[in-house]
């Protein structure tokens, strides 16, 4: 993650030598690297100041901020109030700051390589300033301050200048409680204590116009994983209180900023006085929620007089807020203005949190220290690429001396011990003997493995083989009767994060007395391009619409109510597939399949239902467009290609992986399917479909998703009902695995070979309404709205509206749907599924 300054100059000289003279860009680059070299030489001549920051009572001020006046050079104290800061030799004015306390300046003179102990004792703010009065007719001066801050909020949000800076991030999480069991497995082998300790150093670049961001993680340290790379990022856990909504990663809606445009709907304010700091008058404002269950902060925010900027803040939230995993949190931020001619910059941020989920609980914090700002950078046009965050390959190779010099805050005693202990344990864990012993322990087969699945792993040889729960592999349908479907999965990790997987499946129907089997081979060829090739073949059963209904739901519907919604045919096939990224944002997924397809019929009428008036339907789907959906045995050669494109797709580029980042632009889709009438194939058709989909966030109003699609068959010379365009429907009360289907539509009635248009829209209000109702807000249930649309030339316009409640007992969702076909009622019903 860290730029290797000591090596880069030589490499640069070897590659460029004299050619830079005629190239301004290379000339600029050379000057940049010469600056880095100079920094390296000066680095060894710096002095060190260190000490402790306490209040008048001797209590430590955890994560207090220290910086050199007139610069962006600074650091943060650790949890024990201890700090350490490297500064150039010379005379400096050192400032210590902490919210609710008066900043303290101390002037010092340092010689080269000198180490000076400099302690700070901060006094609580004196908010009675001689000569400063508040207008007597102001009902609450805090409201006036906040209103002025609101007026300037957008300007300060937009005025942020271009900059370069260095960001140190330390993350720590402690597990303080655990359940005795999780999913039937004992947690006895899981220790409480520190479960995550990591440090990182990033070089962050920001450009205002066009707005661009780039972060290069140049140093990474993970306790107990010397080969791993930190997940710390300067971009994560970022809280910009000039935004209307802050901390959207903490909850679904985020939290309302105390100076947001709608802040007065959610907050009350109390003015607690003013104080001066370096010639500035600063207002201390107490922030108080109007309703504890709203997504709001409480605490103090400090606003400068006249300019109405955020000077610093100390805010928190507790378990009463609409949060799930993070139950409580607090944040401290301190800004600084190096001199009159520069903009305000963030100097430090500390976020403390407590978490609880499924019986696990703990606490932690993420601390960021910003330094070495360059507020007048010159970026080349190609400087900001598609990689938003880059983790350098050598970033985890930094030795202890590097961290001792670079770390802006001293480690606590227990953090040092955690590094020492886990580094020692890691050496043992890397031995073949230890790996074998752990594998032997974890690979023990238990009776519960039949219900929860089983995986055998070889850590040394980097492979695993296993099977899923047998409960998921036993089902019933009217074509095969009782079905036993056994699936094994073998996966082998290869060099450069490549992998190969082999998945054989065997299947037997006890009524049809037919054996089936297939084998799938998959090879992850290029992880950085998401490139995977696959080949699959065998003799198996398939639904006319592969996504029509889950086997478990069809089993229940058949056995309890004599509703056999699953319609199957048999195919003997060979399928070759390819998936990969052509270039940034454009992904191709294509496959070619040759299959012998054979019609199947029901072989059983077994059911638990006592309703003698209901009979199973045939295995031939009912369709409004095709009277008879039966077909004769046929050969089919089908080629399908899907293209998806995300404009300006950006990535997190790690040495061990490349991760797509959600784009602010939608995903555009294009699909083409061709039935090829060659090599003995009996079919001939062409189908094209286009679509667009996206997820969005509307802040307090919630979040949602939509998809719009439309298609047409260009040629239907020869095809069977299998080749029709099918739409995902649902005729049961279970919406599983998700609600993303037409919840009242028959599975095959609307299937078509003609022009079609569809849309789906789902919005989660995330408690926007229920949070205002006393009896409902404590239950933390949330509202959800759904609208689905489908047009086919044969059936007309179908509209489906749904309203529901989710987060029931944290995981359940219940919706009620109404259907309309060309303005007439098509039905209604309740659907139950997963919603958390």
C-alpha positions, 0 to 999 in steps of 0.5 A: 500500500505504500509508495516505495520512495527509496527505490522509485528514483533509481527505477525512474532514472533507468527508464527515462534518463534524458527523454524527459527534456523534450517532454513537459509531462515527464519533466513535471514527473521528474520534479515530483520524484526529486521532491520525494527524494528530498523528503526522504533525505530530510526525513532522517533529520526530523526531531520528535515531540511526544507527550500526554494530553490531559484535563485539569483533573488529570483525566486523559483526553483520548484522541485529542489533536496536535498540530503545528500552527501554520501547517497541516502537520499534525497527529492524534493522541491515542486512547490514553492521551499519548501522542508522538509527532515528527517535526522539522528542526526549528522554532514551532508553535504546537497547538493541542485541541479537543472538543469542549476544551480550550486549545493550548499553544506552546512555542518550542525550538528543536534541533535536528534529531532532538526528542522533546517531551511536551505535555498539554493540560487543557482547560474547559472552555470559558464561554464568557468572553468580555465584549461579546454579547448576544442580541437580547431579542434573539429567542435562541441564538443557537438557531441563528447560528445553525440557520447561518450554517445552513445558508453556507453549507452548500457553498462550503461543500462545493468549494473544497479545493484540489488537494493531495494529502497523507492519511493514516488510518488505524482500525481496531475491533474487540469481541466482548461477548459471543453466543454458545452456539451459532447455526448449531455449531459451538463457538468454544474455539472462538476467543473474545478480545481483539479480532481486528487490528490494522494500520494503513497509510494512504496518499489521497488525491482530490480534484474539484472539477471534474470531481475525482478521487484517488487513494493509493494505500502505500502501507498496510499492517494487519495483526496476525496476517503479515501477508494480508492487506488491510481493509482500512481506507481513507474513503471509508467511515468518512463523515462530511457534515456539510452533506445533508445525510452523514454516515449512510454506511451505518444505517440504511438511511444514514443520519441527518447532519445537524446543519442539514436543510431539514435539520430543524425538523429533527433537532433542537439546539442550545447555545452554550456560549462562545470562545476565541481561538487564534483570533476566531470567535467560535460558537458552542452549540448543543445538538439535541434530538427531537425524537430519539428514534430518528436517524440523528446525532446528539452532542456538540458542534462548534461553528465559527462566528461570521463565516459559519463554518464547522470548527470541530464537533463531538457527536454520538448516537445510541441504540435507540437510533434506527441501526442494526449492526452498529448499536452505538457510535461517537465521532470527533472531528477537528478542522484547521486553517493553516494560514489566512490564504488557505482553506480549512482542512480536516485534521483528524477524525475518531469514530468509536462504535459498539456492535451486536448481532446474533449474540456477538457483541463488541466495541472498536474504533477507527482513527484517521490522521490527515497530514502533509496537505498540498492545496495547489496540486497539478494533476495530469489529465490521465492521473485519475483513472478507473481505480478509485482505490489502489493497494500497492503490492509491496504495501505489506512489506514495511518493517517495524522501523518504518512503522515506528517512524511513520505511525503518528500515534503511539500504540497502546500496550495491549495493541503492541502485545496483540501484534507480538502475540499474533505475529508469533502465532502466525509463524506457528500457523504457517507450519504444515504440521499446524495446518494439518492439525487444524484441518483435522479438527475442522474436518470432523464429520458430525451428524449435524453436517447432514443438516447444515452441509459439510466441507473438507478442506486442505489448507496446505494443498489449497482445496476443498470438497463438500456438499450442501445440506441434504434438506435442500437436496430432497424434494418432490414433483409430479414428474419424478416423485420423491427426488434425491439430488446430490451435489458435490463441489470441489474447489482448488485455489491456484497461483495468482488467485485463479481457481478451478471448480468441479461440480458433479450432480446426480439425481434420482426420481423414485417415481419415474425411476430415472437417473440423471447426472451432469458435470460442470467445470469452471475455471477463473482465468483472470480474476482482475478481469472477472474472466471465467470459462465453463463447460457443463454437460450431461443428462438432466431435468430442467424447468421451461423457465429455469427461474420459475419456482424453487424446488422446496416451495414447489414440494410444499405446494404439491404435497399440501395443496396439490399445486404442481407449479413446476413444469419439467422437460429432459435434456441431454446437453453440452454447454460452453460458457465465457464471462469476462470484462471486455474493458472497464464497465463492459462485461460479456456473458455468453454461452453456446449449448447443444441439447437433445430435449425430450418431453416429460409427463407426470408419473405420480399423483401422490399428495398429503392433501385431503381435498378430493376435488383438486387434481394435479395439472399436466406437465404441459404449461398453460399459455394464453398465446399457444393453445398446445405447449406440448412438443416432440423430441428435438435438437436445439443449438442455441447461442446466447450473448449478454452485454452489460455496461456501467458508465464510468465504472470504478474499482478497488484494486488490491493485489489479491483482488479487484472489486467493483464499486457501485456506480452513480450511473445505471447498468445498461443491458443488451441480450441476443439469443439465436436458435441455430438451424445447423448441425442437426438442430431443429430450431431457428429463431432470433430474439433481442432484449434491451434493459436498464437497472439501477439502485438508488438512495434518497436519504431520509426517504429511503432507498430502492431499485428499478429495472426496465426491459423490452424485447422482440423476436425478430424471427420465429421460424422454428421453435418450441414453448421452451424457447418462448420468453418467460416471465418470473411469476408466483402463485404461492404465498412464499416470495422466495428467494426474493420479491423480484418477480411478478407476485400474482402472475401465473408462471407461463400464462404470459410467455410470448414470442411477440413484442414485450415490455416490462418494469419493476420498481421497489422502494424501501422507506426504511422507517420514514413513516413508521418511525413517527408512530410510537407503537411501531417505531420501537418494533423497528419495522419498515415500510416497502412499496412495489410496482411491477408492469408487463405488456405483451401483445397477446395479453395487454397491460398488466400492473401489480401494486404491493405494499408491505412491512419488512424487518419483522423479527429482523428478517421477515417481510409481508406484502399485500399485492393487487393485480390489474389486467387492462384495468380489470382486477387480476387478483390479490394476495399476501406474500411472505419472504425475507426482508432485512 
